[in-house]
């Protein structure tokens, strides 16, 4: 298996800060805005974004965790059953500006499922998408991120792994592009 670092620790920190500044330009003091991380991996990114925004604004930013398992269009097509994650959205999104957060934007199907799942919590005023990595030429649905950490061109046989310090045995924050031996 071949792998290449896309974002190292330092560049990833700069990228997260830039994304937060872009969000602040559009959402101001977050008085009518919320963050919702997509389970499972978008949660880690959403928590990092929330922490940086808290440091910058001096207040807690509402954060929800949204499971999309049963809203996926491939839910019944898989050979092995999908395992559901917890949904924890402790607020209504009715009339709010929502920033959906996911680590990698690939086909767009997860985002479509998230939009469906989010309707259980009300009708937002506006929904935006933040993706740390945008795999530009792999979209199957007309979905585009409003905030992008880094765009990459990648083949279907490649995978993007986002490694967070302290999660999954990660020693430090990094983003990898991985080419499987079968690819």
N, C-alpha and C positions, 0 to 999 in steps of 0.2 A: 504494500500500500504506500503510495507516494502522497506526501502532504507538504503544503507550502503555507507559510504564515501570511495572512492577508492584512491583519491588524495586530501589531504587537501591543504590549501593555501600555506604553506611553502614548502611542498614536490612538489607541482605543479610548483612553481618558480624554484626549483632546477632542475626539469625535463626539463623545458623550456630552462634553461641555458645549460644543457647537450646537448639537441638537437641542439642548436645553435652552440656549440663547434664542434659537429660531422659534421654539415653542413660546417662550416668553414674549417675543415680539408680537405674536398673534393672540396670545391669551392673557397678557397683562398679569394681574395679580391672582388669576385663577379663581376669582370669585364666582364665576358661572361655568367653570370647566372642571373636568375630571379625567383621570387616566384609567384605562382598562387594559390590563395585560392578558394576552391570550395564553391559555394553558397549552402545553406545559412550559415551554422555554421562554415565551414572551414575558412571563412573570419576573424572571431574574432581571431582564432589561428594564421593565417597568419600575421595579424597586430601585434600581440605580438612578433612573431618571427622577423618580419621586424624591430621592435623597438629595440630589443636586439641586432640584427646584426648592426643596425645603431650606437648604443652606442659602440659596439666593434670595428667597422671599421671606424667610424667617417664620414660616408657618407650614402646618401640615397640608399636604395636597391629597384630596380624596383619591384612593386607589382601589380598584376592583380587580378580581381575578375571574376570568370567564372561561368556562370549559365549553368546547365546541363539538365534543365527540359525537353526540347524537344529532347534530345538525350537519354533519359532513355528508356529501353526496356519495361517498364511497363506503359509508358505514356498513352496509350489508354486503358489500362486494369483496371484502377482505377474507382471506383464508383463515386467519386467526382473529378472534374477537378483539376489538379495541377496548382498552381499559379507560374508564372515565376518570377524570380528575375532579377536584372540588371547584365549584363555582362559589365565589364570595364577592358579591357586589352589594355592599352595605348602604346603597343609596339608590334613588330613582334617577334615571337619566333623562326623564321628562324635562324638556326645555333646556337641557345642558349642552355644552359643547364637549364632545367626547373625543379624546385622543386614544385610539386603539394602538396598542404597542405589541409588536412581534419582532423576534430576532432576525428571521430571514423571510423575505418575500420571494416566493418561488412561483407556483402556478396561479396563485390568487384564490384557490379554493378554500383555504383556511379562513381568509378574510371574509369571503362570501358567507361561510358558515357562522362566523362571528357576528356578522350583521344580522343574520337570522336569530341567533341566540340572544342577542342584545335586546330584541323587541320585547322580551319578557319583563324588562326593567323600565319600559316607557319609550316615548318617542323623543329622541334628542333633537335639539335645534340644529346641530351640525355634527358630522362625524369626520374625523381626519385620521390618517394612518401614519404611524411612525415605524420604520423598519431600519434596523441596524445595517443589514445587508440586503440589497436589491439585486437579485439574479435576473438582470434585465430581459434577456431574450428567451425566457422559459414560461412566460405567462400564457395561461389557457383561458383566462377570463379578463375582461377589460377593467382591471383594477390597478391603480397606481398609488404609490405612497406620496404623502404630502411632505414628509420629513425623511430623508435618507442619509444614513451614515456613510455608506460607500456602495457604489454600483460596481458590479463585476460581471464579466462575460464568462459564462461557464457552460460546460457540456452537461447533458442529462446524466452521464455516468459519474459526474463529480458530485460531491456533497460539501456543504458548508457546515462546519462545526464551530459553535460559539462556546468557548470555555470560560467559565467564571471562577474566579478564585474562591475556594471553599465549597464549590458545587461539583458534584461528580468527580471528586478527587483532583480538581484543577488546582494547580499550584499558583497560577497567576492568570489574569485576564488575557485572552488571546482569541483570535478568529482564524480558523484554518480552512483551506481549500483542500479537500481530500479526493484523490483519484483511486477508486478501488482497483484491485488487481484484475477483476473481471472486466473493467471498463477499458 
